Amino acid sequence: MDRPASTRQLKVAREVQRDLSEIIRSKGMAAFEGSMVTVSEVRISPDLSIAKVFVSIFPSERASRVMALLEENKRTLRGELGRLVASQLRIVPELDFHLDTSLDYAEHIEELLKK
């Protein structure tokens, strides 16, 4: 069972989420084949070395391709993040991307309730 995140982890996670969101937004939808990519949550490991980044992708049909693009560009994204957080963090966390399916799940539940 995971222990609760420390205040420092939560602050770093918020900062990484904000900065990564801005980096992705600045690249535009064209960089992600016309998909809208949103960083919905970031969880940081206790030693601040790994950032688990949850992204939601619209339309969800392109999710697998967009996830592949994020994986391919992981080093570039981490480099850009490093430039933004260099003054606050000693090490820039490794980025570990995960698809956030909570919106799809909520949509599915809504469809079921309509029936």
C-alpha positions in Angstrom: 0.0 0.0 0.0 1.3 3.4 -0.9 2.0 5.9 1.8 0.5 9.4 1.5 2.5 11.9 -0.5 4.5 14.5 1.5 3.9 18.2 1.2 7.1 18.5 -0.9 5.9 15.7 -3.3 2.6 17.5 -3.7 4.2 20.8 -4.4 6.6 19.4 -6.9 3.8 17.4 -8.6 1.7 20.5 -9.0 4.7 22.4 -10.5 5.5 19.6 -12.9 1.9 19.4 -13.9 1.6 23.1 -14.6 4.9 23.3 -16.5 4.4 20.2 -18.5 0.8 21.3 -19.4 2.3 24.6 -20.7 5.0 22.8 -22.7 2.4 20.5 -24.3 0.0 23.4 -25.0 2.8 25.4 -26.6 3.5 22.6 -29.1 -0.1 22.8 -30.3 -2.5 20.1 -31.4 -0.7 19.6 -34.7 2.2 18.0 -32.8 -0.2 15.4 -31.5 -2.0 14.7 -34.8 -4.8 17.1 -34.0 -5.6 15.6 -30.6 -6.1 17.7 -27.5 -3.7 16.5 -24.7 -4.3 17.4 -21.1 -2.1 16.7 -18.2 -4.7 15.6 -15.7 -2.5 14.5 -12.8 1.1 14.1 -11.8 2.4 11.8 -9.0 6.0 12.2 -7.8 8.0 9.4 -6.2 9.2 10.0 -2.6 12.8 10.7 -3.9 11.4 13.1 -6.5 13.1 11.2 -9.3 10.1 9.8 -11.2 7.0 11.7 -12.3 4.0 9.5 -13.1 2.2 11.8 -15.6 -1.5 11.0 -16.4 -2.7 12.5 -19.6 -6.2 12.6 -21.1 -6.5 12.6 -24.9 -9.4 13.8 -27.0 -10.5 12.2 -29.2 -9.8 9.0 -27.4 -9.6 7.0 -30.6 -6.1 8.5 -31.2 -4.9 7.8 -27.7 -2.5 5.0 -28.6 -0.8 7.0 -31.3 -0.6 10.1 -29.1 0.8 8.0 -26.2 3.5 6.7 -28.6 4.3 10.3 -29.6 4.7 11.2 -26.0 7.0 8.3 -25.4 9.1 9.1 -28.5 9.4 12.7 -27.3 10.0 11.9 -23.6 13.6 13.2 -23.6 12.8 16.4 -25.3 9.8 17.1 -22.9 12.0 16.3 -19.9 14.7 18.7 -21.3 12.2 21.5 -21.7 10.8 20.8 -18.2 14.4 20.9 -16.8 14.8 24.4 -18.2 11.6 25.6 -16.4 12.3 23.9 -13.0 16.1 24.2 -12.9 16.0 26.9 -10.2 13.6 24.8 -8.0 14.7 21.2 -8.4 18.1 19.6 -8.0 17.1 16.8 -10.4 14.5 16.8 -13.1 12.2 13.8 -12.7 12.0 11.0 -15.3 8.7 11.2 -17.1 6.5 8.1 -17.0 3.4 8.7 -19.1 0.0 6.9 -18.4 -3.3 7.3 -20.1 -6.0 8.8 -17.8 -9.2 7.0 -18.8 -11.4 8.5 -16.1 -13.2 10.7 -18.7 -14.0 7.7 -20.9 -15.2 5.8 -17.8 -17.5 8.7 -16.8 -18.8 8.9 -20.3 -19.5 5.2 -20.4 -21.3 5.3 -17.0 -23.4 8.3 -18.4 -24.3 6.3 -21.5 -25.4 3.3 -19.3 -27.5 5.6 -17.1 -29.3 7.0 -20.2 -30.5 3.5 -21.2 
